[in-house]
Amino acid sequence: MPAVSLVPHRESEVAPLVDDLKTAAKLAGCSDRHLRKFFADGPAEYLPKLPVCRIGGRVLIRRSALEAWLAAVEQQSTSQA
């Protein structure tokens, strides 16, 4: 699987603040279906919850929220070990 770049390709491009579900799942290293389980309306046992925003029919996830969520998952997994 090719690496996903977090930096713009050209200086004139602006790095996005949000990613669509498919891109966020790639960045997190899981499927979009699995990532959906951590949404607020997902099953209660999937914690921590990942904040998302829905605009029209699109599900968007802030990069900062994804990074914070991944850190919380990491913290959770190390405390259970």
C-alpha positions as CSV (number, residue, x, y, z in Angstrom):
1,M,0.0,0.0,0.0
2,P,1.5,3.4,-1.0
3,A,2.2,5.9,1.8
4,V,-0.3,8.7,2.3
5,S,1.4,12.1,2.3
6,L,0.3,14.6,5.0
7,V,2.1,17.5,3.3
8,P,1.0,19.3,0.1
9,H,2.8,18.4,-3.1
10,R,3.4,22.0,-4.1
11,E,4.0,25.1,-2.1
12,S,0.9,26.7,-3.5
13,E,-1.4,23.8,-2.3
14,V,-3.0,24.1,1.1
15,A,-3.0,21.0,3.4
16,P,-6.6,20.1,4.1
17,L,-7.9,20.4,7.7
18,V,-10.3,17.5,7.1
19,D,-10.3,14.2,5.3
20,D,-13.1,12.1,4.0
21,L,-13.8,8.8,5.6
22,K,-11.8,6.7,3.2
23,T,-8.7,8.8,3.5
24,A,-9.0,9.0,7.3
25,A,-9.2,5.2,7.4
26,K,-6.1,4.9,5.3
27,L,-4.2,7.2,7.6
28,A,-5.4,5.2,10.6
29,G,-4.5,1.9,9.0
30,C,-8.0,0.4,9.1
31,S,-11.1,0.1,6.9
32,D,-13.7,2.8,6.7
33,R,-16.2,0.3,8.0
34,H,-14.2,-0.4,11.1
35,L,-13.6,3.4,11.7
36,R,-17.4,4.0,11.6
37,K,-17.8,1.8,14.7
38,F,-16.0,4.6,16.7
39,F,-18.4,7.4,15.6
40,A,-20.7,8.7,18.3
41,D,-23.7,6.8,16.8
42,G,-21.7,3.5,16.7
43,P,-21.8,0.6,19.1
44,A,-21.3,1.7,22.7
45,E,-18.4,-0.8,23.3
46,Y,-16.2,0.9,20.7
47,L,-14.2,3.6,22.6
48,P,-12.9,6.2,22.4
49,K,-15.4,7.9,20.2
50,L,-14.1,9.7,17.1
51,P,-15.7,13.1,16.5
52,V,-16.8,13.6,12.9
53,C,-18.8,16.2,11.0
54,R,-21.3,15.5,8.3
55,I,-21.7,18.0,5.5
56,G,-24.3,17.1,3.0
57,G,-23.8,13.4,2.4
58,R,-20.1,13.5,3.3
59,V,-18.5,12.4,6.5
60,L,-15.5,14.5,7.3
61,I,-12.9,14.0,10.0
62,R,-10.5,16.7,11.2
63,R,-6.9,15.6,11.0
64,S,-6.3,16.9,14.5
65,A,-9.3,14.8,15.8
66,L,-7.9,11.7,14.1
67,E,-4.5,12.2,15.6
68,A,-6.0,12.8,19.1
69,W,-8.2,9.7,18.7
70,L,-5.2,7.6,17.6
71,A,-3.3,8.8,20.7
72,A,-6.3,7.9,22.9
73,V,-6.5,4.4,21.3
74,E,-2.7,4.0,21.9
75,Q,-3.0,5.1,25.5
76,Q,-6.0,2.7,26.0
77,S,-4.1,-0.2,24.6
78,T,-1.0,0.4,26.7
79,S,-3.0,0.7,29.9
80,Q,-4.8,-2.6,29.2
81,A,-1.5,-4.5,28.5
